[in-house]
Amino acid sequence: MIPAAFEYYRPRDISSAVSLLDQFGDEARVIAGGHSLIPMMKLRMADVPHLVDLQDLDELSGIEVGDTIKIGAMTTQYEMINDDDLADVAPILREAALQIADPQVRYMGTIGGNVANGDPGNDLPGLMQCLDAVYSVVSSDGKRTIPAREFYKAAFSTARKDTEILTSVSFCAPKGGCAYVKQKRKIGDYATAAAAVQIERQGDRCTAASIAMTNLSDIPVWSEAAASALLDTGVDEGAVKSAVSGMLGDIDPAEDNRGPVAFKRHVAGVILTRAISSAWARA
Protein backbone atom coordinates (compact mmCIF):
# COMPACT_ATOMS: atom_id res chain seq x y z
CA MET A 1 0.00 0.00 0.00
CA ILE A 2 1.72 3.12 -1.26
CA PRO A 3 0.04 6.54 -1.34
CA ALA A 4 -0.09 8.70 -4.43
CA ALA A 5 2.63 11.33 -4.77
CA PHE A 6 2.21 14.37 -2.54
CA GLU A 7 4.08 17.47 -1.41
CA TYR A 8 4.98 17.59 2.29
CA TYR A 9 5.09 20.75 4.42
CA ARG A 10 6.04 21.19 8.09
CA PRO A 11 5.25 24.79 9.11
CA ARG A 12 6.75 26.28 12.28
CA ASP A 13 3.79 28.43 13.30
CA ILE A 14 0.03 28.52 12.93
CA SER A 15 0.03 31.46 10.52
CA SER A 16 2.28 29.56 8.09
CA ALA A 17 0.00 26.53 8.30
CA VAL A 18 -3.05 28.67 7.60
CA SER A 19 -1.29 30.29 4.63
CA LEU A 20 -0.63 26.88 3.11
CA LEU A 21 -4.30 25.95 3.39
CA ASP A 22 -5.28 29.24 1.76
CA GLN A 23 -2.79 28.61 -1.03
CA PHE A 24 -3.83 25.05 -1.88
CA GLY A 25 -7.49 25.01 -0.82
CA ASP A 26 -9.20 21.63 -0.92
CA GLU A 27 -6.05 20.01 -2.34
CA ALA A 28 -4.40 20.36 1.09
CA ARG A 29 -5.00 18.40 4.27
CA VAL A 30 -3.49 18.85 7.70
CA ILE A 31 -2.05 15.88 9.54
CA ALA A 32 -1.86 15.60 13.32
CA GLY A 33 -1.05 12.09 14.57
CA GLY A 34 -1.75 10.59 11.17
CA HIS A 35 -3.44 7.37 12.27
CA SER A 36 -6.63 8.15 10.35
CA LEU A 37 -5.30 9.98 7.31
CA ILE A 38 -2.20 7.94 6.44
CA PRO A 39 -4.05 4.60 6.10
CA MET A 40 -6.62 6.27 3.87
CA MET A 41 -3.83 7.71 1.71
CA LYS A 42 -2.14 4.32 1.47
CA LEU A 43 -5.39 2.70 0.38
CA ARG A 44 -5.88 5.52 -2.18
CA MET A 45 -9.16 6.39 -0.44
CA ALA A 46 -7.83 9.92 0.12
CA ASP A 47 -6.03 11.92 -2.55
CA VAL A 48 -3.92 14.57 -0.81
CA PRO A 49 -1.63 16.50 -3.19
CA HIS A 50 -0.41 18.76 -0.35
CA LEU A 51 0.10 17.42 3.18
CA VAL A 52 0.56 19.97 5.98
CA ASP A 53 2.12 18.44 9.12
CA LEU A 54 1.25 20.21 12.41
CA GLN A 55 3.82 18.36 14.56
CA ASP A 56 6.02 21.45 15.10
CA LEU A 57 3.19 23.71 16.29
CA ASP A 58 3.83 23.67 20.04
CA GLU A 59 1.16 26.36 20.48
CA LEU A 60 -1.46 23.70 19.72
CA SER A 61 -0.42 21.45 22.61
CA GLY A 62 -1.09 21.54 26.33
CA ILE A 63 -3.81 20.95 28.91
CA GLU A 64 -5.39 23.65 31.08
CA VAL A 65 -7.46 22.40 34.00
CA GLY A 66 -9.92 24.53 35.94
CA ASP A 67 -13.66 25.10 35.98
CA THR A 68 -13.23 25.00 32.19
CA ILE A 69 -10.87 22.44 30.69
CA LYS A 70 -8.99 23.37 27.53
CA ILE A 71 -6.94 20.84 25.59
CA GLY A 72 -4.74 21.83 22.66
CA ALA A 73 -5.55 20.01 19.44
CA MET A 74 -2.07 18.46 19.16
CA THR A 75 -2.18 17.02 22.68
CA THR A 76 -1.72 13.26 22.38
CA GLN A 77 -3.93 10.65 23.92
CA TYR A 78 -0.89 9.47 25.90
CA GLU A 79 -0.55 12.95 27.40
CA MET A 80 -4.23 12.99 28.36
CA ILE A 81 -3.91 9.60 30.03
CA ASN A 82 -0.88 10.68 32.06
CA ASP A 83 -2.10 14.11 33.18
CA ASP A 84 -3.09 13.57 36.81
CA ASP A 85 -4.77 16.98 37.15
CA LEU A 86 -6.99 16.18 34.17
CA ALA A 87 -7.76 12.73 35.56
CA ASP A 88 -8.76 14.22 38.92
CA VAL A 89 -11.23 16.66 37.37
CA ALA A 90 -12.40 14.68 34.32
CA PRO A 91 -11.53 10.98 34.78
CA ILE A 92 -13.71 10.03 31.84
CA LEU A 93 -11.03 11.43 29.50
CA ARG A 94 -8.50 8.92 30.80
CA GLU A 95 -11.09 6.14 30.79
CA ALA A 96 -11.95 6.78 27.13
CA ALA A 97 -8.40 7.42 25.92
CA LEU A 98 -7.18 4.13 27.39
CA GLN A 99 -9.67 2.34 25.13
CA ILE A 100 -8.43 3.95 21.91
CA ALA A 101 -6.57 1.46 19.72
CA ASP A 102 -3.26 0.47 21.41
CA PRO A 103 -0.31 2.20 23.14
CA GLN A 104 1.57 2.79 19.88
CA VAL A 105 -1.37 4.68 18.44
CA ARG A 106 -2.00 6.61 21.64
CA TYR A 107 1.60 7.88 21.72
CA MET A 108 1.02 9.68 18.40
CA GLY A 109 -2.76 10.06 18.12
CA THR A 110 -4.05 13.49 19.10
CA ILE A 111 -7.34 14.77 20.45
CA GLY A 112 -7.61 17.15 17.50
CA GLY A 113 -7.06 14.46 14.92
CA ASN A 114 -9.55 12.17 16.63
CA VAL A 115 -12.37 14.70 16.72
CA ALA A 116 -11.73 16.72 13.57
CA ASN A 117 -11.94 14.28 10.67
CA GLY A 118 -15.48 13.05 11.26
CA ASP A 119 -14.76 9.32 11.38
CA PRO A 120 -17.92 7.79 12.92
CA GLY A 121 -15.78 5.09 14.58
CA ASN A 122 -13.55 7.44 16.55
CA ASP A 123 -14.06 7.45 20.31
CA LEU A 124 -13.68 11.09 21.29
CA PRO A 125 -16.35 12.80 19.12
CA GLY A 126 -19.19 11.11 21.01
CA LEU A 127 -17.52 11.83 24.33
CA MET A 128 -17.14 15.50 23.40
CA GLN A 129 -20.83 15.68 22.54
CA CYS A 130 -21.66 14.14 25.92
CA LEU A 131 -19.50 16.80 27.63
CA ASP A 132 -21.01 19.56 25.46
CA ALA A 133 -17.54 20.56 24.29
CA VAL A 134 -16.70 23.45 22.01
CA TYR A 135 -14.10 23.28 19.23
CA SER A 136 -11.98 26.31 18.38
CA VAL A 137 -10.81 26.72 14.79
CA VAL A 138 -8.69 29.33 13.06
CA SER A 139 -8.24 30.49 9.47
CA SER A 140 -7.07 33.60 7.65
CA ASP A 141 -10.55 34.98 8.33
CA GLY A 142 -9.97 34.75 12.09
CA LYS A 143 -11.11 32.49 14.90
CA ARG A 144 -14.47 30.91 15.62
CA THR A 145 -15.96 28.22 17.85
CA ILE A 146 -18.21 25.31 16.90
CA PRO A 147 -20.20 23.28 19.44
CA ALA A 148 -19.35 19.57 19.24
CA ARG A 149 -23.06 18.80 18.97
CA GLU A 150 -23.23 20.86 15.75
CA PHE A 151 -19.87 19.85 14.28
CA TYR A 152 -20.63 16.50 12.63
CA LYS A 153 -22.71 16.54 9.43
CA ALA A 154 -22.16 13.09 7.90
CA ALA A 155 -19.43 10.46 7.83
CA PHE A 156 -16.13 12.31 7.32
CA SER A 157 -18.03 15.57 6.82
CA THR A 158 -17.92 18.32 9.45
CA ALA A 159 -18.60 22.01 9.93
CA ARG A 160 -14.87 22.79 9.71
CA LYS A 161 -13.93 24.45 6.42
CA ASP A 162 -10.99 23.21 4.35
CA THR A 163 -9.05 26.37 5.19
CA GLU A 164 -9.60 26.06 8.96
CA ILE A 165 -7.39 24.34 11.54
CA LEU A 166 -8.81 23.01 14.78
CA THR A 167 -6.74 24.52 17.60
CA SER A 168 -8.33 23.36 20.85
CA VAL A 169 -11.19 21.57 22.58
CA SER A 170 -12.88 23.12 25.63
CA PHE A 171 -15.60 21.97 28.02
CA CYS A 172 -16.81 22.62 31.55
CA ALA A 173 -15.37 20.29 34.15
CA PRO A 174 -17.92 17.47 34.40
CA LYS A 175 -19.98 17.16 37.56
CA GLY A 176 -21.41 14.07 39.16
CA GLY A 177 -20.44 10.71 37.71
CA CYS A 178 -19.23 9.84 34.23
CA ALA A 179 -18.50 6.60 32.39
CA TYR A 180 -17.22 5.54 28.99
CA VAL A 181 -17.99 1.93 28.09
CA LYS A 182 -16.93 0.34 24.80
CA GLN A 183 -17.47 -3.02 23.12
CA LYS A 184 -15.08 -4.01 20.35
CA ARG A 185 -14.17 -7.22 18.55
CA LYS A 186 -10.48 -7.18 19.48
CA ILE A 187 -7.78 -4.95 20.95
CA GLY A 188 -7.17 -1.94 18.76
CA ASP A 189 -10.46 -2.14 16.89
CA TYR A 190 -13.10 0.53 16.51
CA ALA A 191 -16.15 0.15 18.71
CA THR A 192 -19.08 -2.00 17.74
CA ALA A 193 -20.81 0.34 20.17
CA ALA A 194 -19.56 2.76 22.82
CA ALA A 195 -21.42 4.99 25.26
CA ALA A 196 -20.42 8.16 27.11
CA VAL A 197 -22.66 9.06 30.04
CA GLN A 198 -22.59 11.96 32.50
CA ILE A 199 -25.03 12.00 35.44
CA GLU A 200 -25.56 14.43 38.31
CA ARG A 201 -27.57 13.38 41.34
CA GLN A 202 -29.01 14.91 44.46
CA GLY A 203 -29.76 12.28 47.03
CA ASP A 204 -31.40 9.42 45.20
CA ARG A 205 -32.66 11.48 42.23
CA CYS A 206 -31.01 12.28 38.91
CA THR A 207 -30.86 16.05 38.41
CA ALA A 208 -28.97 16.20 35.09
CA ALA A 209 -27.79 13.76 32.45
CA SER A 210 -26.03 13.67 29.09
CA ILE A 211 -25.67 10.60 26.88
CA ALA A 212 -23.91 10.01 23.56
CA MET A 213 -22.97 6.89 21.59
CA THR A 214 -20.35 6.07 18.99
CA ASN A 215 -20.25 4.12 15.71
CA LEU A 216 -23.98 3.48 15.54
CA SER A 217 -24.76 6.07 12.85
CA ASP A 218 -22.86 8.14 10.29
CA ILE A 219 -22.15 10.62 13.08
CA PRO A 220 -21.90 10.33 16.86
CA VAL A 221 -25.33 10.47 18.47
CA TRP A 222 -26.11 12.70 21.43
CA SER A 223 -29.59 11.70 22.53
CA GLU A 224 -31.74 14.22 24.36
CA ALA A 225 -34.47 11.59 24.64
CA ALA A 226 -32.15 9.16 26.42
CA ALA A 227 -30.94 11.77 28.88
CA SER A 228 -34.45 13.09 29.57
CA ALA A 229 -35.62 9.59 30.50
CA LEU A 230 -33.31 9.62 33.53
CA LEU A 231 -34.22 13.05 34.88
CA ASP A 232 -35.97 13.17 38.24
CA THR A 233 -35.77 9.39 38.62
CA GLY A 234 -33.76 7.10 40.85
CA VAL A 235 -32.17 5.64 37.70
CA ASP A 236 -33.98 2.41 38.39
CA GLU A 237 -34.48 -0.41 35.91
CA GLY A 238 -37.50 1.26 34.32
CA ALA A 239 -35.70 4.58 33.83
CA VAL A 240 -32.69 2.86 32.32
CA LYS A 241 -34.88 0.91 29.91
CA SER A 242 -36.57 4.16 28.89
CA ALA A 243 -33.18 5.78 28.31
CA VAL A 244 -32.07 2.85 26.16
CA SER A 245 -35.33 3.05 24.22
CA GLY A 246 -34.74 6.76 23.64
CA MET A 247 -31.25 6.12 22.30
CA LEU A 248 -32.38 3.24 20.08
CA GLY A 249 -34.85 5.64 18.50
CA ASP A 250 -32.04 8.02 17.59
CA ILE A 251 -29.35 5.70 16.22
CA ASP A 252 -29.25 4.31 12.69
CA PRO A 253 -26.65 1.52 12.51
CA ALA A 254 -25.66 -0.14 9.25
CA GLU A 255 -24.69 -3.76 8.68
CA ASP A 256 -20.96 -4.29 8.23
CA ASN A 257 -18.19 -6.66 9.33
CA ARG A 258 -19.04 -5.89 12.98
CA GLY A 259 -22.45 -7.46 12.61
CA PRO A 260 -26.01 -7.04 11.34
CA VAL A 261 -28.24 -4.18 12.41
CA ALA A 262 -30.19 -6.22 14.98
CA PHE A 263 -26.97 -7.30 16.69
CA LYS A 264 -25.66 -3.73 16.82
CA ARG A 265 -28.87 -2.45 18.34
CA HIS A 266 -28.72 -5.19 20.96
CA VAL A 267 -25.10 -4.37 21.79
CA ALA A 268 -25.97 -0.68 21.98
CA GLY A 269 -28.57 -1.41 24.64
CA VAL A 270 -26.22 -3.58 26.68
CA ILE A 271 -23.35 -1.07 26.54
CA LEU A 272 -25.56 1.90 27.36
CA THR A 273 -27.08 0.09 30.33
CA ARG A 274 -23.60 -0.62 31.69
CA ALA A 275 -22.46 2.97 31.16
CA ILE A 276 -25.51 4.41 32.91
CA SER A 277 -25.06 2.05 35.85
CA SER A 278 -21.39 2.98 36.21
CA ALA A 279 -22.01 6.72 35.93
CA TRP A 280 -24.85 6.56 38.47
CA ALA A 281 -22.73 4.61 40.95
CA ARG A 282 -19.91 7.15 40.59
CA ALA A 283 -22.27 10.11 40.99
Summary of the structure (lengths in Angstrom):
residues: 283
radius of gyration: 18.8
end to end distance: 47.7
largest distance: 61.1
contacts: 977
relative contact order: 0.12
helix: 36%
strand: 28%
